[in-house]
Amino acid sequence: MSGKKLNIGLFGFGCVGFGLYEVLQKTPGLKADIKKICVKDRLKKREIGSENFTFDPSDIFNDPEINVVVELIDDADAAFEIVSKALKSGKAVVSANKKMIAEHFTELLELQREYKVPLLYEAACCASMPIIRNLEEYYDNDLLDSIEGIVNGSTNYILTKTFKENLSYEAALKEAQEKGFAESNPILDTGGFDAKYKLLILLAHSFGYIAQPADLFNIGIDKIGKLELKYAKEKDLKIKLVAKAFKNADGDISAFVLPKFVAAEDRLYNVDDVFNGVVTKTSFADEQFFVGKGAGAHPTASAVLSDISALGYDYKYEYKKISQQQADSRQQIDGKPLTLSDDVTLKVLLRHEAADAENLKKYFISIDESYLNHESGYITGTISLQQLREVEGGNLKQSFVLL
């Protein structure tokens, strides 16, 4: 059985937009065509003819034949305007903009419900890896204990180069930028913000909890220094930027983005270059592992294509876990709604300047090891996520890596 005919209005024709155009040309079985592409730059040379383009968004919004809007632009604020207007116009939407979705999740959910049109965004989380739909369709909220993974291909590429080829952080970042894996201003990736936006989306589909960006603690890889790299190599470990959300013993959830030392037996150890990897843990099925390319035009376009195909069969996210949490909250099931908690302990390595050593020790619940030279040192031990936030907010020069 074939799906219904889809006429697409596309916003943006950068790497992913052109990638989508290419993969659509190679997927003749899918009844979907790009009818019009809206772009901003009138002077930029394009890979296809000018008759395919418009500079007026209303040419897409006001076209009754266009029933799907695909949004693939970088600007999160402009993307929200496009997506919200498309939903209000009764058009289904596919987006890859994780920042926009994370910052406006509640509003977008309400627009979908009010105007009864779907918004799909598989490409916003792990590019080619279909993690959102698996979380939506397969994992019951009561069975899922945790989700942990590498969800940013740019930082994973940089870290892979530092370990495999002994490149400096600066050289690896430069190479990632030259290959188009990192932006000219890379802090969205290297600071852990991109991973945090993705974790916010995964949190909603994993546990039914809608968080705001400020709710989640994130540290990136931009502060990792020679000491941490030396420590990892001496102990046959790698460093990966990991996003994690999990249930606590009291039923609350905790979530954060942090660099982590991973050993060879860890499933994430061999997830290298621009690949993403996600491990889910459930009460009865134990661990399951997903891996796929997390960056690049064609991997991202393939996820967009999958969402377009799903719209041909009127697929939409049901948000069952969110609806259940909202119902439980209204009915006060178990006495309290689901909450996000920083009251959880973590084992970390904290690298610091020599002068800060004694001040930082007081934040630890317990200390396993302490090393100090005339310039810097490190502490390994147990610390609460709440205290970790306090140390990071204290404007001291330090870095954290999970043990």
C-alpha positions in Angstrom: 0.0 0.0 0.0 1.5 3.4 -1.0 1.0 6.6 1.0 -0.7 9.7 0.0 0.9 12.3 -2.3 3.0 14.8 -0.5 3.8 18.3 -1.9 6.7 19.8 0.0 7.5 23.4 0.7 11.1 23.5 1.8 12.7 26.3 3.9 16.5 26.4 3.5 18.8 24.9 0.9 22.1 24.4 2.7 24.0 21.1 3.1 21.0 19.2 4.5 18.4 20.9 2.2 20.4 19.9 -0.9 21.0 16.5 0.7 17.3 16.1 1.0 16.8 17.1 -2.6 19.3 14.5 -3.7 17.9 11.6 -1.7 14.4 12.4 -2.9 15.6 12.1 -6.5 16.9 8.7 -5.6 13.7 7.5 -3.9 11.2 7.2 -6.7 8.9 5.0 -4.7 8.1 7.8 -2.3 5.2 9.9 -3.5 6.8 13.2 -2.5 8.0 16.2 -4.4 9.5 19.5 -3.5 7.2 22.1 -5.0 8.9 25.2 -3.9 12.1 26.1 -1.9 12.2 29.4 0.1 15.7 30.9 0.7 17.0 34.3 1.9 20.1 35.0 -0.2 19.2 36.2 -3.7 22.8 36.3 -4.9 24.0 32.8 -3.8 24.6 30.3 -6.6 22.5 27.2 -6.3 23.0 23.6 -7.5 19.6 23.6 -9.2 17.6 26.0 -11.4 16.2 29.3 -10.1 12.6 28.2 -11.0 12.7 26.0 -7.9 13.1 28.9 -5.5 11.2 31.7 -4.0 12.2 34.5 -1.5 8.6 35.0 -0.2 7.5 32.6 2.5 3.8 33.2 1.7 4.4 31.4 -1.6 4.6 28.2 0.5 2.1 29.1 3.3 -0.6 30.2 1.0 -0.3 27.4 -1.5 -3.2 25.0 -0.9 -1.4 22.2 -2.8 1.6 22.2 -0.4 0.7 19.9 2.5 4.1 19.4 4.1 6.6 22.1 5.2 10.1 21.0 5.8 12.2 23.5 7.8 16.0 23.2 7.5 17.4 26.5 8.5 20.0 27.4 11.2 18.3 30.3 12.9 16.2 28.9 15.8 14.0 32.0 16.2 13.2 32.2 12.5 12.6 28.5 12.4 10.0 28.8 15.2 8.2 31.4 13.2 8.1 29.2 10.1 7.1 26.0 12.0 4.3 27.7 14.1 2.9 29.5 11.0 2.9 26.2 9.0 1.1 24.4 11.8 -1.5 27.2 12.0 -1.9 26.9 8.3 -2.9 23.2 8.7 0.3 21.9 7.1 2.3 19.0 8.5 5.9 19.9 9.4 9.3 18.2 9.5 12.1 20.0 11.2 15.8 19.3 12.1 16.2 22.3 14.4 16.9 20.9 17.9 17.4 24.3 19.6 14.1 25.6 18.3 12.2 22.4 19.4 13.9 22.3 22.8 13.2 26.0 23.6 9.6 25.9 22.4 8.5 22.3 23.1 5.4 23.1 25.1 4.2 25.7 22.5 4.8 23.3 19.6 2.9 20.5 21.4 -0.1 22.8 22.0 -0.1 23.9 18.3 -0.1 20.3 17.1 -3.0 19.5 19.4 -5.0 22.7 18.5 -4.6 22.5 14.7 -4.5 18.7 14.5 -1.4 18.5 12.3 1.8 16.6 13.1 5.3 17.9 13.7 8.1 15.3 13.2 11.8 15.9 14.1 13.7 12.7 14.1 16.7 14.4 12.4 16.9 16.9 15.4 18.4 14.3 17.7 20.8 11.7 16.2 20.6 12.4 12.4 20.4 9.0 10.8 19.6 7.0 13.9 15.8 6.6 14.6 15.8 7.0 18.3 12.8 9.2 18.8 10.4 6.9 17.1 11.7 3.9 19.0 11.2 5.8 22.3 7.7 6.8 21.2 6.6 3.4 20.0 8.6 0.8 21.9 9.5 1.8 25.4 6.8 2.0 28.0 7.6 4.7 30.6 7.4 2.3 33.5 9.9 0.0 31.9 12.6 2.5 30.8 15.2 3.1 33.5 17.8 5.2 31.7 19.0 6.5 28.4 22.6 7.5 27.8 24.5 8.3 24.7 26.8 10.3 22.4 24.4 12.6 20.5 26.8 15.2 19.1 28.9 14.0 16.1 31.1 17.1 16.0 32.5 16.7 19.5 32.8 13.0 19.0 34.9 13.6 15.9 37.2 16.0 17.8 37.7 13.6 20.7 38.3 10.7 18.3 41.1 12.7 16.6 42.7 13.6 19.9 42.9 9.9 20.9 43.5 8.1 17.6 45.9 10.6 16.0 47.2 12.5 19.1 46.0 15.8 17.6 45.7 18.7 20.0 42.2 19.9 20.8 42.8 23.0 18.6 44.0 21.0 15.6 41.1 18.5 15.8 38.6 21.4 16.1 40.1 23.1 13.1 39.9 19.9 11.1 36.3 19.4 12.1 35.5 22.9 10.9 37.2 22.4 7.6 35.2 19.2 7.0 31.9 21.0 7.9 31.3 19.0 11.1 31.7 22.1 13.3 30.7 25.7 12.9 33.1 28.7 12.7 31.8 29.5 16.2 31.7 26.0 17.6 30.6 26.6 21.2 27.1 25.3 20.5 28.7 21.9 20.0 31.9 22.0 22.1 30.1 23.7 25.1 27.6 20.8 25.3 24.6 23.0 24.3 23.7 21.0 21.2 23.8 17.8 23.2 21.6 19.4 25.9 18.9 20.5 23.4 18.8 16.9 22.1 18.6 15.5 25.6 15.6 17.8 26.3 13.8 16.3 23.4 14.8 12.7 24.3 13.7 13.4 27.9 10.2 14.2 26.7 10.0 11.1 24.6 11.7 8.8 27.2 10.0 9.8 30.4 7.3 12.3 29.5 9.1 15.2 31.2 9.3 18.6 29.5 12.3 20.6 30.7 13.6 24.0 29.9 17.2 24.4 28.7 18.2 26.1 32.0 17.0 23.1 33.9 19.7 20.8 32.6 23.4 21.0 33.6 25.8 20.8 30.7 29.6 20.9 30.4 31.2 20.4 27.0 34.7 19.4 25.9 36.1 22.9 25.4 37.7 22.9 28.9 39.3 19.4 28.6 43.1 19.8 29.0 46.3 17.7 28.7 46.0 16.3 32.2 42.6 14.7 31.5 43.9 13.3 28.2 47.0 12.0 29.8 44.9 10.4 32.6 42.7 8.7 30.0 45.6 7.3 27.9 47.4 6.0 31.0 44.4 4.0 32.0 43.4 2.9 28.5 40.2 5.0 28.6 38.6 7.3 26.0 36.7 10.5 26.7 33.2 10.9 25.2 30.7 13.7 25.6 27.7 11.9 27.1 24.0 13.0 27.5 22.2 11.0 30.2 18.8 10.8 31.8 17.7 8.2 34.4 15.2 7.3 37.1 16.3 7.7 40.7 15.3 5.4 43.5 12.6 7.8 44.6 11.0 7.9 41.2 12.3 11.3 40.2 14.6 11.7 37.2 18.0 13.3 36.7 19.6 14.5 33.5 22.9 16.1 32.4 25.5 16.4 29.7 29.1 15.8 30.8 32.4 14.4 29.4 32.9 10.8 30.5 35.8 8.4 30.7 34.7 5.2 29.0 36.5 1.8 29.2 36.8 -0.7 26.5 33.8 -2.8 27.8 31.5 0.3 27.6 29.2 0.1 24.5 30.1 3.7 23.7 33.9 3.1 23.6 34.0 2.2 19.9 31.5 4.9 18.8 34.0 7.1 17.0 34.3 9.9 14.5 30.9 11.5 13.6 28.9 8.5 14.8 26.3 8.7 17.6 25.4 5.9 19.9 22.6 5.6 22.5 22.2 2.9 25.2 18.7 2.4 26.7 18.3 0.3 29.9 14.9 -1.2 30.8 13.6 -3.1 33.8 13.2 -6.3 31.9 15.1 -6.2 28.6 18.3 -4.8 30.2 20.4 -2.8 27.7 19.8 -2.1 24.0 22.2 -0.2 21.8 21.6 2.1 18.9 24.4 3.4 16.6 24.4 5.5 13.4 26.0 8.5 11.7 25.2 11.7 13.7 26.4 14.4 11.3 26.6 15.1 7.6 24.2 16.1 4.9 23.0 12.7 3.7 22.6 11.0 7.2 20.6 14.0 8.4 18.6 14.1 5.1 17.8 10.4 5.5 16.1 11.1 8.8 14.1 14.0 7.3 13.2 11.6 4.4 12.0 9.0 6.9 9.7 11.6 8.6 8.3 12.7 5.2 7.6 9.1 4.3 5.8 8.6 7.7 3.6 11.6 7.0 2.4 9.8 3.9 0.7 7.4 6.2 -0.5 10.1 8.6 2.0 9.2 11.3 2.3 11.5 14.3 3.9 11.4 17.7 1.2 10.5 20.2 3.2 11.8 23.2 1.7 9.1 25.4 4.2 9.5 28.2 3.6 13.3 28.3 -0.1 12.8 28.4 0.2 10.2 31.1 2.4 12.5 33.2 0.0 15.4 32.7 -2.9 13.1 33.8 -1.0 11.8 36.8 -0.1 15.3 37.8 -3.8 16.4 37.7 -4.8 13.4 39.7 -1.8 13.6 42.0 -0.8 9.9 41.4 1.6 8.7 44.1 1.3 12.1 45.9 3.5 14.2 43.5 4.2 14.8 39.8 7.4 13.7 38.2 10.2 16.1 38.9 13.8 16.7 37.7 16.2 16.3 40.6 19.9 17.3 41.2 19.9 15.2 44.3 22.1 12.5 42.8 25.7 11.6 43.4 28.3 11.2 40.6 31.9 10.0 40.5 34.1 12.5 38.7 37.6 13.7 38.0 37.9 17.4 38.7 41.0 19.1 37.2 41.8 22.4 38.9 44.5 25.1 39.3 46.9 24.5 42.3 45.6 27.5 44.2 42.0 26.2 44.2 42.7 22.7 45.6 41.7 23.1 49.2 38.6 25.1 48.4 37.3 22.5 46.0 37.8 19.6 48.3 35.0 20.7 50.5 32.4 20.1 47.8 33.1 16.4 47.6 31.2 13.8 49.6 34.2 11.5 49.5 37.7 11.7 47.8 39.4 8.7 46.3 42.5 10.4 44.9 44.1 13.8 45.0 47.1 14.9 42.9 48.8 18.3 42.9 51.8 19.9 41.3 53.0 23.5 41.3 50.5 24.5 38.5 47.5 22.3 38.7 46.1 19.0 40.0 43.0 16.8 40.1 40.6 15.3 42.6 38.7 12.1 42.0 35.7 11.3 44.2 32.0 11.5 44.7 30.1 14.7 44.4 26.4 15.6 44.1 25.1 17.1 40.9 23.9 20.1 42.9 27.4 20.7 44.2 28.8 20.2 40.7 26.5 23.0 39.5 27.9 25.3 42.3 31.5 24.6 41.5 30.9 25.2 37.8 29.1 28.5 38.5 32.0 29.7 40.7 34.1 31.0 37.8 37.0 28.8 38.8 39.3 27.4 36.1 38.5 23.7 36.2 37.1 20.8 34.2 35.0 17.8 35.1 35.0 14.3 33.5 32.7 11.5 34.8 34.3 8.4 36.0 
